Amino acid sequence: MPTIVEKVTAFITRKREDKHYLLLFEHPNAGIQIPAGTVESDETPEAAVVREVTEETGLRSLSVRRYLDYGESKLPEGQRIIAEPTKVYARPDATSFDWAHLRKGIPVALLRKAAGFSQVTYEEFDRVPDPGYVTLSITGWVPDEALAASTRRHFFHLEFDGRSEERWTVFTDNHRFVLFWAPLSALPELIYPQNEWLEFLPEPFRLLKLK
């Protein structure tokens, strides 16, 4: 079983009238977030962050300015992450009905183990507006080797020097995201744990040194 799943996060900034802005997006059901994603098996983290940013934002005039750092985290007891795309089986048996698929990077709850398989549950929540509720739930069996217990997240600073709207909409990953530029000095509230990722973002005066 892979021991770790590689992830990437993109701090995309631009400068306008001596102010620095960070690109964020509003998920229709999960709040305000930073562009991020999963490194595929044949990718480097830098290639993954460029791909994810292009898919999630639609922007092209971007340059990777700096690899900032990485953070590793072990998932809490009873939680796992999908390490490779996998079928979801009705029973702990590869010949049983495979009625769903889970893509790499999806977090799941671990329920039990049997015969080289793990029974897991994947849930999507509608968190906007509060209180949230479960809008989708998938429970079934996946091979043990399809799961990992840890993640390593790589943080990059990218700079945008082209033209864009202040707010625009992108349809990707079966969702419609609203992207917008937020001043670094007055960022809106981000969802957990992305609000903690901001510790990897250089302070505005350090960003100035990257120009």
C-alpha positions in Angstrom: 0.0 0.0 0.0 1.4 3.5 -0.8 2.4 5.2 2.4 1.7 8.7 1.2 -0.3 10.7 -1.3 1.3 13.8 -2.8 -0.8 17.0 -2.9 -0.1 20.5 -4.2 -1.4 24.0 -3.3 -1.0 27.1 -5.4 -0.7 30.6 -3.9 -1.4 32.7 -7.0 -0.7 36.4 -6.6 -0.9 39.5 -8.7 0.1 43.1 -8.0 -2.2 46.1 -8.8 -1.6 49.6 -7.7 1.0 48.6 -5.1 -1.3 46.0 -3.5 -0.9 42.3 -3.6 -3.8 40.0 -4.2 -4.3 36.2 -3.8 -6.5 34.2 -6.1 -9.2 32.3 -4.3 -12.4 30.4 -5.4 -15.8 29.8 -3.9 -16.9 26.2 -4.0 -20.7 26.1 -4.5 -21.2 23.7 -1.6 -18.0 24.0 0.5 -16.9 27.6 1.0 -13.9 29.7 0.0 -10.7 27.8 -0.9 -7.2 28.0 -2.4 -6.5 26.2 -5.7 -5.1 22.8 -4.9 -5.1 19.2 -6.1 -3.5 15.8 -6.2 -0.2 14.8 -7.9 -0.8 12.0 -10.5 1.5 8.9 -10.6 3.5 10.2 -13.6 3.9 13.8 -12.4 6.3 15.9 -10.5 4.7 18.3 -7.9 5.6 21.3 -10.1 3.9 19.8 -13.2 0.9 18.9 -11.0 0.5 22.5 -9.7 0.6 23.9 -13.2 -2.0 21.4 -14.4 -4.3 22.0 -11.5 -4.1 25.7 -11.7 -4.8 25.7 -15.5 -7.8 23.3 -14.9 -9.2 25.2 -11.9 -8.7 28.8 -13.0 -8.5 28.9 -16.8 -5.6 31.3 -16.5 -2.6 31.0 -18.8 -0.3 33.9 -18.1 1.2 32.3 -15.0 4.7 31.6 -13.8 5.9 29.4 -11.0 8.0 31.8 -8.9 9.0 29.7 -6.0 8.6 26.3 -4.3 7.8 27.4 -0.7 7.8 24.2 1.4 5.9 21.1 2.2 3.9 19.7 5.1 3.2 16.0 5.9 0.3 14.8 7.9 -0.9 11.4 9.1 -4.6 10.9 8.8 -6.6 10.5 12.0 -7.5 7.0 13.1 -10.4 5.7 11.0 -9.6 7.9 8.0 -7.8 7.1 4.7 -7.2 8.6 1.3 -7.5 7.0 -2.0 -4.0 6.4 -3.3 -4.9 5.1 -6.8 -8.1 5.2 -8.8 -10.2 2.2 -7.7 -13.4 0.4 -8.2 -15.8 0.1 -5.3 -17.0 -3.4 -4.8 -20.2 -4.7 -3.2 -18.3 -7.2 -1.1 -14.6 -7.9 -0.2 -14.3 -9.8 -3.5 -13.0 -8.5 -6.8 -15.6 -10.7 -8.6 -18.5 -9.0 -6.8 -20.5 -6.1 -8.4 -18.3 -3.0 -8.8 -20.8 -0.3 -8.8 -18.8 2.9 -8.3 -15.3 4.4 -8.8 -13.2 6.6 -6.5 -10.5 8.8 -7.9 -7.1 9.4 -6.4 -6.9 11.9 -3.6 -10.5 11.3 -2.3 -10.7 11.2 1.6 -12.7 8.2 3.0 -13.7 6.8 6.3 -12.4 3.3 7.1 -15.1 1.1 8.5 -13.6 -2.5 8.6 -11.1 -4.8 6.9 -11.6 -8.3 5.4 -9.7 -10.6 3.0 -7.3 -7.9 1.7 -10.1 -5.3 1.3 -11.2 -2.3 3.2 -14.8 -1.2 3.6 -14.9 2.6 3.2 -17.4 5.5 3.0 -17.0 8.6 0.9 -19.3 11.5 1.6 -19.9 14.9 0.0 -21.4 17.6 2.1 -23.5 20.7 1.3 -22.0 23.2 3.7 -23.4 26.4 2.1 -25.5 27.7 3.8 -25.0 26.2 7.2 -25.9 23.8 8.7 -24.5 21.3 6.2 -25.9 18.0 5.3 -24.6 14.9 3.4 -25.6 15.2 -0.2 -23.9 12.0 -1.5 -22.7 8.9 0.3 -20.8 5.9 -1.2 -20.0 2.8 0.9 -18.3 -0.3 -0.4 -15.1 -2.3 -0.5 -11.8 -1.3 -2.1 -8.5 -3.2 -2.2 -6.2 -2.4 0.7 -3.5 -1.3 -1.7 -5.7 1.5 -3.0 -5.5 3.3 0.3 -2.9 5.5 2.0 -2.8 6.9 5.6 -0.6 10.0 5.0 -0.4 13.0 2.7 2.5 15.3 1.7 1.4 18.7 0.5 3.7 20.9 -1.6 3.2 24.7 -1.5 4.0 26.9 -4.5 4.0 30.6 -5.2 2.8 31.5 -8.7 2.5 34.9 -10.2 -0.1 36.1 -12.6 0.9 39.0 -14.9 -1.9 38.9 -17.5 -5.4 40.4 -17.6 -8.4 38.8 -15.9 -11.8 39.8 -14.6 -12.1 40.5 -10.9 -14.5 37.6 -10.6 -15.2 34.8 -13.1 -16.7 31.3 -13.3 -15.0 28.1 -14.3 -16.8 24.7 -14.6 -14.4 21.8 -13.7 -14.6 18.6 -11.7 -18.4 18.6 -12.1 -18.6 21.9 -10.2 -19.0 25.6 -11.1 -16.4 27.6 -9.2 -16.4 31.4 -8.8 -12.8 32.7 -8.8 -11.9 36.1 -7.4 -8.9 38.2 -6.4 -8.7 39.0 -2.6 -6.3 41.5 -1.1 -3.6 39.8 1.0 -4.2 42.3 3.7 -7.9 41.4 4.1 -8.5 37.8 3.1 -11.9 36.2 3.6 -12.4 33.3 5.9 -11.2 30.0 4.3 -12.5 26.6 5.0 -10.6 24.3 7.5 -7.8 23.1 7.2 -7.0 25.5 4.3 -7.0 28.5 6.7 -4.0 26.8 8.3 -2.2 26.5 5.0 -1.7 30.3 5.0 1.3 29.8 7.3 3.2 28.7 4.2 2.4 31.9 2.4 5.2 34.5 2.5 4.2 37.8 4.2 3.5 40.7 1.8 6.9 42.2 2.4 8.6 38.9 1.5 6.4 38.7 -1.6 7.8 42.1 -2.6 11.3 40.6 -2.6 10.2 38.1 -5.2 9.4 40.8 -7.8 
